[in-house]
Amino acid sequence: MTALDEDVDLSKIADASFADVADYNKTATYAKNGYCGPFPPKEDPAHKYTFTIYALASYAVNIKDLEDEANTEGVISALDSSSLASGSITCYYPAKPGSGGTTPGAAEEPSLALVIDDTGSMSEEIEAVKDSLKKSIEEIRAKDLIFPWTAVYTFKDDVTLRITTNDPDKIIAEVDTFTASGGGDTPEASNAALIEAGKKLIDYTSDRKAKVFFATDATSRPEGPTSYDVAEIYNSKGIEFHGVWTGPWADSGTRTLSASGGDRSTGLKSGTLGDADGVVLFDSLAKAVGGSSFTKVRMETEEGRTKFREILTGLVTKVAAEETKDKKPGGSGSDGSSGGGCNAGIPSLALLLAAAAIFMKKSSRK
């Protein structure tokens, strides 16, 4: 065959080389011979797909010679060795209607939330957030990881959702507008911000959990929600809380909470925790939520600023790595077995554009 006509009946041209594909597709949820388009699970954010087309120097590449090495890397290596040229295109395919096509919209449920105090005393922290996110994005792109859907909140006496996106450039553009201004030293709407983030984050039931990065130098308002309320939501949805305290604290850090709030030794109880020392408050919250952490840093020192950046950069890249593991071929859901439908429209366009790129570039070759 040198071409395939539109709407060709694949069953009439299938030979032995198509047998395994046909057998596989009969076991999948789409029992169909031939190529089937993106098939992400219904509950997932948009999946990232990269399509590559190769112009080969020989009639065929003998994949059988690869024997046990006939995995993705082996096949690509064999194609590369026989390729005159190649072209790729990357797109996102959402399982949810209206979530934005190749530019997924903010309707997706994020797996990461950044909750940042932006009062006037947080200038060092705001700059560290900007630097850390830029470094994270560089690492994610260098490792070809998928940037996670991210919600960014700031808070003073009230809470502001700044952006929800999986576009790293939009994240940077928004965070670059942050300024530390206004507000008093204490207290702030910390617990309210954490609750808003928790409600928005995706509810993971697998080992992969949504995560919150939280930074403040002040305790939470006593008239607002309690940390018990925060812990209840986070534990019910499997969310990790990673708090960074940048305000002053006593070296001992042993101040206890009110009788209604419990203390560090007894864990987190219901009651008004907002009037307690912030170190004890957020340390108690971290201890009450599985997989969480609480770190004290001194932003007036180079060591403290470096630690702050390491925590945020490490968390963002970790979420990206987990996202990529689930979304790329070989991860859960990549075979379409739990997906929501078969749609070849986007990949067909991708292949067409990739082919056009090759032949425009290599028009003298046949």
C-alpha positions, 0 to 999 in steps of 0.5 A, spaced: 500 500 500 502 507 498 496 510 500 489 509 504 483 512 501 478 516 505 473 512 509 477 505 507 474 499 510 480 496 514 478 489 515 479 488 507 486 490 507 488 488 514 494 482 514 498 479 519 501 485 521 494 488 523 493 482 527 495 484 534 492 491 533 485 488 532 486 483 538 488 488 542 482 493 540 477 487 541 479 487 549 479 495 549 472 499 550 472 501 543 472 494 539 475 497 533 480 495 528 485 501 526 487 507 530 483 510 535 484 517 538 485 520 545 481 516 550 483 519 557 479 517 563 472 522 564 475 524 571 481 526 568 484 533 566 486 534 559 491 529 557 497 531 553 499 528 546 505 528 542 504 526 535 510 524 530 510 522 523 516 520 520 518 520 512 522 513 512 528 512 507 526 504 506 520 501 505 519 498 511 522 498 518 523 491 521 520 491 528 521 484 529 528 485 529 527 488 536 525 482 539 524 483 546 526 491 545 519 492 541 517 498 546 516 505 545 523 507 546 525 501 541 520 503 536 522 510 536 530 508 535 528 504 529 524 509 526 530 514 527 535 510 524 531 510 517 528 517 517 529 522 512 525 527 516 520 527 522 515 532 524 511 533 531 505 536 534 503 537 541 496 538 543 491 537 549 485 533 549 480 534 554 475 528 556 470 533 559 466 537 554 467 545 554 474 544 557 478 548 552 481 543 546 488 545 545 488 550 550 484 547 556 480 552 560 479 553 567 474 548 568 479 543 570 480 541 577 487 542 579 492 537 583 496 543 585 494 549 589 499 555 591 496 559 597 500 565 598 500 570 604 501 577 600 501 582 606 506 587 606 511 583 610 511 578 605 516 581 600 521 576 600 517 570 600 513 573 594 520 574 590 522 567 592 515 564 589 516 568 583 523 565 582 521 558 584 516 557 579 520 559 574 526 554 576 520 549 576 518 550 569 525 550 567 526 543 570 519 541 568 520 543 560 527 540 560 524 533 563 518 533 558 514 533 564 506 535 564 505 541 568 500 540 573 493 544 573 494 549 578 490 554 582 493 560 585 490 564 591 493 570 595 490 572 601 490 578 606 483 579 610 480 576 604 482 570 599 483 571 592 483 566 586 488 569 582 488 563 576 487 556 575 491 553 569 495 548 566 499 553 562 506 555 565 507 561 561 500 564 564 502 562 571 508 566 571 505 572 567 500 572 573 505 571 579 509 576 576 504 581 578 504 579 585 506 585 590 506 584 597 502 590 600 497 592 605 494 588 611 496 587 618 502 583 621 497 578 624 492 575 623 490 573 616 485 569 612 489 563 612 484 558 614 479 561 609 484 560 603 486 553 605 479 551 605 477 554 598 483 551 595 481 544 598 474 545 595 477 546 588 482 541 588 481 534 585 479 529 589 484 523 589 482 516 591 489 513 588 496 514 591 497 520 587 494 526 592 493 533 590 498 538 594 497 545 597 503 549 598 502 554 603 506 560 605 505 565 611 508 569 616 502 570 621 496 566 624 489 565 622 483 570 624 480 567 630 473 569 627 474 565 621 474 557 619 478 553 624 484 548 622 479 542 624 475 545 618 481 545 614 483 538 616 477 535 615 476 537 608 483 535 606 483 528 609 476 527 606 479 528 599 486 526 600 490 532 600 497 534 602 498 540 606 505 543 605 506 549 610 512 554 610 512 559 616 516 565 615 514 569 621 518 570 628 517 564 632 520 562 639 526 557 639 522 552 643 516 553 639 512 550 645 506 554 646 500 551 646 493 552 644 487 554 647 483 548 651 478 548 646 483 547 640 488 542 643 495 542 643 501 539 639 501 533 643 494 531 642 493 533 635 488 537 632 481 538 635 475 542 634 475 549 636 477 556 635 484 555 633 485 562 629 487 565 636 493 561 637 501 562 635 501 560 628 507 556 628 503 551 633 497 552 629 500 550 622 504 545 625 498 541 628 495 542 621 500 538 618 500 533 623 493 532 622 493 531 615 496 525 612 503 526 608 503 533 610 509 537 612 511 544 616 517 547 615 520 554 619 524 558 615 528 565 616 527 569 610 532 574 613 537 569 611 540 566 605 539 559 608 532 560 609 531 563 602 534 557 599 530 553 603 524 556 601 525 555 594 527 548 594 521 546 598 516 550 592 520 548 586 521 540 589 513 540 590 511 543 583 516 538 580 514 532 584 506 534 582 508 534 575 512 528 575 506 524 578 502 527 573 506 525 567 506 518 570 499 517 570 498 521 563 503 519 558 503 512 555 505 506 560 501 510 565 494 509 568 489 510 563 493 511 557 490 504 554 483 507 554 480 502 558 477 507 563 476 512 558 470 516 556 470 516 548 473 515 542 475 521 538 480 521 532 479 529 530 484 532 534 490 527 532 488 526 525 489 534 524 495 533 528 498 528 523 496 532 517 500 538 520 506 534 522 506 531 515 505 538 512 511 540 516 515 535 513 514 535 506 514 543 506 521 542 509 523 536 505 519 538 498 525 535 494 525 528 497 520 523 495 
